[in-house]
């Protein structure tokens, strides 16, 4: 169960702007109704990924739109991604970059990397995405320091802390940091979670909240996403 679906909106309007109103599933449906959503290419990508038995765990249209807005606001040109999967997020992010921009995305599973490469080649951003096949721990250290404007982490949760440290090195000062699944697949508050990565998400959330080199906050899109900036 998604923990957000259990939240209720307070009775009566908040008395001050500092008061926090909790949102419900109805609010997110309303947001979706007022968002342009995904185009035919991305819809087909999802369909083809499912047919290829690639796990359906990529970001959704709302989160993709939010990420694009963040990248444009940051005037990002160079983006690092750990966790390509089928290429949905890499293609979405590349669309928000200028003509000379590039997404360097890392995927550990060769079959997934090959699928993403094929989709990128057929997309409108074919020259703006480079897929690196391998582990984030091996490939991130090969990227030059200060060579990226933004980073998006959506891979194995136990590796998040390591990936974050490398990204802090690779990013320029004030670089945009985005980390997916802060709500641990909807099981963040479960006493007995069924997903084995929930403890790793909880540990990373604590790590991120206290990180001396990143200012960040969890935004409740999708499965929760950290959004921050390096100092």
N, C-alpha and C positions, 0 to 999 in steps of 0.2 A: 504493500500500500504506500502511495506517495504521502509523506507526512503533511505536505501542503494542503491535501484535500480535507484534512481534519480541522484546519484552522477556521475560525469564525471571525467575522468583522465586528468590531465593538459596536454596541448600541450607542447611538448618539455620535455626533461628529467630534473629532478631536478638538480640544479647547485651544491648543497651541500648535504651532508648526513643528515643535520638537516632539510632539506626541507621535507614537508609531501605530499606524493602523495596520492590522494583519489582513492579508488577502486570502481569498478562497479560490477554489478551482473555477468558480464562475468569473472571477476577475481575469484569470489567465485565458479563459475562453473568449472573453471580451477583447483582450489584447490580440489574440489570434485573428479575430474578426476584423481588426483594424490594422492588420499587417499584410503586405503584398504577398507574402508567402514564397514558395519555391516555384521555379519555372519548370517547363516540360523536361529539360535536360536533367535536372537534379531529381525530378520524380522518376525518370527512367533509370537513373543511376541507382536509386534505392531499389527499384524492381530488379535490375540486373544483379545487384549485390546479393539480394535475397536468393535469386536463382542460383548464384554461385556459392551459396551457403556461407556467406560472410556474415558474421554476427551483426544484428541490427542495433548497434549501440553508438551510432554516430550522433552528432548534435542534430537538433531539429531546425525547422525553418525560422522559428522565432529567435532562437539563440544565434543562428547564422546571421540573421539580419542585425542583431545587436553587436556581434563581433565585427561585422563590416563597418558599422557606425563608429565603433571604437577605433578601428584601424584608420578610417578616414580622418577622424578627429585628431588622431596622433600623427597624421601625415606620414604614416609608415610606408617604407619602400621595401625593406628586407624583413622577412618574417621567418621564424624558426618554429617548426611543429614537430612534436614527438607523439607519434601515434597516427599514422596516415589512414589505416584501415582501408576503406574503399575509395578514399579521395574526396569525399563530400566536403569536409571542412577545408581542405587545402584549396579546392576549386573555389569555394565560397569566399575564402580570404583573398585569394589572388584577384578576384573580381573587384575588390576594394582598393587595390594597389594601382599606382600610376603605371604607365606603359613600361617604364624601366624597373618596375618592382619585381620581386621574386619571393616565392615561398619555398624554403628548403624543408622538406618534410621527411621524417624518418619512420620506417616501418620494419619491424623485426621479422614478420612472416613473409617469406618470398612470394607466396601465391597472392597475398593481399597487395604487396608492392607492385607485382606485375599487373594485377587488375587495375589498381589506381593509375599506373603509368598509361595503360591503354585508354582509360577514361579521360585522363588529362589530355592525351594526344587528340582526342575527338572533341575537346571542349573549346570554348572561346578564349581560354587562357593557356593554350598549349605551350607558349614560350615563357610562361611566368611561374611554372611549378617544376621543381626538381625533386624526384623521389630518390631517397637514399635507403637502400636495403641493408638493415643491420640493427643492432641495439643502440638505444640512445646513449648508453654508457660508453660505447666504442666510438660512435660517430660525433657526438657533441664536442668532445675534446679536439677534434680536427678542425672545428670552425674557429675562425680568427676572432680574437677579443675585440669588442666594440664594433662588430660587423652587422648587427641586426637592430631593428627598431622595436620589434615585438616578438613575443613567444607565446605559443599555445601548447599546453601539456594535456594530453588525453590518452595516456598509455597505462602501463602497469602502475598501480598506486604505490606499491612498495618502492618504486624507483623515483617517485616524485621529488623527494628531498634532494637526491643527487642531481636530477635533471634541473631543478631550480638553481642549484649552485652554479652549474655550468652555464645556464641561461643568464644568470646575473653577470657572469664574466663576458659572455658574448654580446649582451645588450649594451647599448649606449646608455649613459646616465639619463634617467627619466624614461627608460624603455618600458613599454607596455607588457605586463605579465598577465596571462589568462590561464587558469587551471580548471579543468572540468571535473565534475562528479564530487563536488564538495558535500553533497547530501548523501553520498555513499549508496547510490542506487535506491534511494527512498528508505534505507534502513539505518540511517544515522542514529536514531534514537531507540532502535530495537535492543532489547536486553539480550536476545539470542539471535543475532543476524544469521541468515543462511549464506550470504555471500562472504567468501573468505577474505576479501579485500577491505571489508568495512573497518577493521582495526587499523589498517594502514591509512585509510582516509582520515580517520579520527586523529591519528598521530600527526599526519601532515597538516591538518587544519590547525592544530596547536602550534606546530612548527612555523607555519606561515604567519599566524597571528602575532608571533613574537620575533619574526625575522628582522634583524637590524638593518638589512639592506633593501627591504621592500615595504612599501605602504600598500595595504590591500584591504578589500572587503568582499564578502560573499554576496553575490547577486542571485536572486532566486529564479533564474531562467533555467529551463530544462531540469537537470539533476543538481542544480546549484553550481555556480562558477565563481572562482576567485578572480577578481579584477584588481590589478595593482600596478604600481610603477616603481622602478628601481630608483634608489636615492643617488 
